[in-house]
Structure formats: structure tokens, C-alpha cells
Amino acid sequence: MANTYSVAISYHSDLGWIDYDGDKKTAEVHLANAEGKKLTEDWLQHKHAISVPHETLMDFTEETVDPLADVESFKLALTRLWNNTQVTVDWSRPVDYVKAHPHY
């Protein structure tokens, strides 16, 4: 996984992470909570219409985003993950720590 982007996630009391493989355009969800894992996997498998900001906070256009198309689309789709699944993306949590200690 040379071209991998990883980010920490959490669902209820479970910590986990997602590995996005930019070469294969796939994502692997590592989360002990089966419900949260399925919600995340399902979210990543579908295209989504997302309002994307531009020059100002009032300047948005709706764009169709395929979460697995590339790393930027993956990141953009993750910004809407919580609103749609209640799975939190822990942007600032160190992923290596979560991989070593996938619990609170």
C-alpha cells in the first residue's frame, strides 16, 4: 500500500480507521462495530451530490462526488460521513495510535 491515505474514525465507543488505496481506488474500513463499519462501507460505495464551497462562504455549487475516485474525492466525501451515518471522522487523531490501540 504505497499510495495509501489513512484516517481515524469512531462510532459510538469504538475506534477504527479507513485505509484508502489510491492505486486500486479502494477503501478498507477497520472498525470493530459491525453497524458502523457497514454504514461507512455503504457510504463509500455510492456517488453523492455535495455542495462544495468556492470563493466565499456563500459561493457553493453542487457536485457529484465519487468517494473512491481519488484521495481528494475521498476526503470530501468523508466531510459528510457523520451527517449521514453518525460515524465520526477523527481528522486530528493519530492513525498510528488508533491502529495500535483501537479502543478508548
Buried (B, 14 or more C-beta within 10 A) or exposed (E): EEEBBBBBBBBEEBBBBBBBBBEEBEBBBBBEBEBBBEBBBEBBEEEBEBEEEEEEEEEEEEEEBBBBBBBEBBBBBBEBBBEEBEBBBBEEBEBEEBBEEBEE
